[in-house]
Amino acid sequence: VFQFVSNGSVTSVKGIKAAGIFCGVKKRKKDLALIVSDSLCSVAGTFTLNKVKAAPIVISKEIVKQNGKVKAVLVNSGNANACTGEEGRLDALKMQKECADKLGVKPSEVLISSTGVIGQKLPVEKIIAGLDKIIPLLSEKGGIDAANAIITTDKKIKSFAVKVQLSKGETTIGSICKGSGMIMPNMATMLAFITTDAKIDQSIIQKLLTSCVNESFNKISVDGETSTNDMVTLMANGASGVEILKGTKDYKEYESALMAVCKEMAKTIVSDGEGATKLIQVNVTNAKTQADANLVGRAISNSPLVKTALNGGDANWGRIVSAAGNSGADVIPEKISVSFNDLAVLKPNFEIVLDEKKAFKILSQPEFSVNVDLNVGKESSTWWTCDFSEEYIKINADYRT
Amino acid sequence: VFQFVSNGSVTSVKGIKAAGIFCGVKKRKKDLALIVSDSLCSVAGTFTLNKVKAAPIVISKEIVKQNGKVKAVLVNSGNANACTGEEGRLDALKMQKECADKLGVKPSEVLISSTGVIGQKLPVEKIIAGLDKIIPLLSEKGGIDAANAIITTDKKIKSFAVKVQLSKGETTIGSICKGSGMIMPNMATMLAFITTDAKIDQSIIQKLLTSCVNESFNKISVDGETSTNDMVTLMANGASGVEILKGTKDYKEYESALMAVCKEMAKTIVSDGEGATKLIQVNVTNAKTQADANLVGRAISNSPLVKTALNGGDANWGRIVSAAGNSGADVIPEKISVSFNDLAVLKPNFEIVLDEKKAFKILSQPEFSVNVDLNVGKESSTWWTCDFSEEYIKINADYRT
């Protein structure tokens, strides 16, 4: 059993401190976040599959791969330190080392992450100067400031926590994340930092995170883009004394809670997607294979024509069926049925049962579901997407200026 | 040697008549086009790869597949006759048969095509009534009217013709096409009807068309969508007496001319893409394989983030490199260089040589090229795309209303 904590964040977790400040990478807003655990954490991470990987991605990924234990994550926003070559790599290592030195830990115990404009030199001196300011501010109430410091074009800060009751006691999962642009359903497609005071052995923590990421962050789309900088990390410091052991009922309970946090983050990222006005859950059912269910869910979630129609509240189910036909999945067009929430729109053999007024009412809500029954098998998949608005274009036409 | 004819169209070709009228499928604008050849034509066609295929696609595709000879193409706009089930199939057959009867030819000698809204019953009686009006209007000057009658959200009509000088005389290639939405680089992704008075045997006409479509219509993207109704046909009536024989110099000359017409149509479709303000040629060079060159060209041409940046004249080369990294192609980020027209922007090892002012000037032009040198092989690919503007959203948010 788990429940969400109000105003929860990474610092809802025992033994975790955080802070967020302005250090000068951006023009005015907070741009540097630091999350520190009192004790060493086992860690899991998922990283962008884009072949163009930002410098901090390469460095943090290596730490996770080597089964390293970590104490901190340092994140800057405003500059992605991507496509910055050898100089960018050295800047990333420098920001990691300076942070480690000032915290009195090893560089390999500090994960680093960056988000913002690609291809501009990281103003690493500003970040280093910022360290002297941020470290004294670390506190058990700093999670929200940290959440504030990692966002870019996000309109809202994003942080969650749940308390999980297990057989041996209570443990907490806390999180902060950011999203907005370059969000595509293929791996950790934004930044998300999760902390927990559960004790989770290095041998199982990655599996636990991966299974949750696959059903949350990997099932969302704002614009079909996979960034150079995406990462999701889970740090477990064991401060609650509650251990999660493989194959137990507690493991399943804990996994459900972690999944809930990941899905909540994923959905919040979509609903605050660039220019988004609506959060749309896409339920694909009765596909021949799991892969087919995912292909159709992804195609619908990525389709500009579907997303613009939903923006206008237009029940253009033809575009939904067309996207399914285009997805590469094995579909039989005549067998497809479509509904919005509980309102049937299309039945098999292209029997149209659309009530335009009722459909418009549903599609005008801030949140609804598009259900596509392929009717050729038993596999299903759930995705989340947002509408595509004029605002998206405005934001992206002059992002750098 | 070939040259473009001013105000050319399908009726620039000997023995071809056409007309375009309003018959009531749309509210006001022309919506029915008919192209008729005096004599039987050999025919080639390429059709949408979307698994959801409109009724007329299924019927016309079968004619081409059976190596049929044809005399006419009947096209309506305003209604796609897609996702209309068995009723839609019967409507399509009816429109084909009525047209054939009234022209005094066999139904299998009439290709049919539809474009417009998906999932609404075709008002076939209006089309049949329109036949009595359009047939008397068929003329050697009707090509532009026909071009007018096939467009939907296109802002401009699209028609071209070239005269080709071959060893045995002159032959002409004429064309009309429409595009605008649901344009994606995978097969004939809009409607294009090409006529020619060359004599081309059925055994080679398909190969000729396919090779030209692959380098033109299959290399464009407006929004990454493949429609349910796309088709390109080439009808050759032999009226010029000039025969195109396999393996000859004339074949190559003729193929170049046909390629030029196809590319011109493809580029016009992109530059008049929904909301497009700019025509962008994407040149990908030095890829490891042809497939890789295409993957990168397609990824850049489809990327909303690249297309919105270009809309704003923003030299955001990072998004271009990121799209390449995301394409699935085998790329080495450090080896990539990028230029706009002749202006180098990024050199290998992420050496940035961007002159923002000069770049902005180029990206503010209505037409320019984005050149991406992958520097890992010898294969190249050329694509055409447009920018992504607020207008695109406006058009598509309420297309049906």
Interface residues (C-beta under 8 A of the other chain):
Chain A: N50 K51 V52 K53 A80 A82 C83 T84 G85 E86 G88 V117 I118 G119 G181 M182 D223 G224 E225 T226 S227 T228 N302 S303 P304 L305 T308 A309 N311 G312 D314 N316 W317 G318 R319 V321 S322 A323 A324 G325 N326 V331 P333 E334 L346 N349 F350 E351 I352 F388 S389 E390 Y392 I393 K394 N396 A397 D398 Y399 R400 T401
Chain B: N50 K51 V52 K53 A80 A82 C83 T84 G85 E86 G88 V117 I118 G119 G181 M182 D223 G224 E225 T226 S227 T228 N302 S303 P304 L305 T308 A309 N311 G312 D314 N316 W317 G318 R319 V321 S322 A323 A324 G325 N326 V331 P333 E334 L346 N349 F350 E351 I352 F388 S389 E390 Y392 I393 K394 N396 A397 D398 Y399 R400 T401
